[in-house]
């Protein structure tokens, strides 16, 4: 794949911390493709570099999620300046608000944005996301909403996305898609997995035409508190993320190149 895309291998040419982040982010792309969350070259995941907090890496335009590698990711700073020496480019729409979120929220290290069918359907429902099961409760009180404004290319929309995200870790972007953010890549991935499953369950349940039983707010809040407190200060998904990385390796170990 590297020969076809003319990508310079970066192993040994960047810091160990950056390379580890690049490999983890590439694993996230490969696993997300495997789960069917995104089958195109569109949408983005960005990850802050631990040893350079004002820098992040993100997938370039024209590279499928099933072929992203650690070296193909592009490095940029939170002000929007591309730092990688490559012919590949970042999508303006993705770069604008990923940069804005990472600049405004130093507590976050990963932003994950996709348009899965389940998410687009729920984002187009007037009542939005509802909470029906234990899985969804992990997101209770942590999901904001953002109105559709067309292609997210303007810096001003990035500011509104930040306002709507507020202190949350997820966004239902109306008539558009889903966004999650985490303290590391694994947390953003795990929350996206929960969010997509919650949307899928809601669609399937409403499709039955049966009278539904959403969880009472107090019970959903209590269950969410249980889920987060049992982890202490560890990021959500800290136990499942290593398994996701192993999955990416089984699918194609070349993601690490």
Secondary structure by P-SEA (a helix, b strand, c coil): cccccccccccccccaaaaaaaaaaaaaaaaaaaaccccccccbbbbbccccccccccccccccccccccccbbbbcccccccccccccccaaaaaaaaaaaaacccccbbbbbbcaaaaaaaaccccccccccccccccccbbbbccccccccaaaaaaaaaaacccccccccccbbbbbcccaaaaaaaaaaaaaaaaaaaaaaaaccccccccaaaaaaaaaaaaaaaccccccccaaaaaaaaaaaacccccc
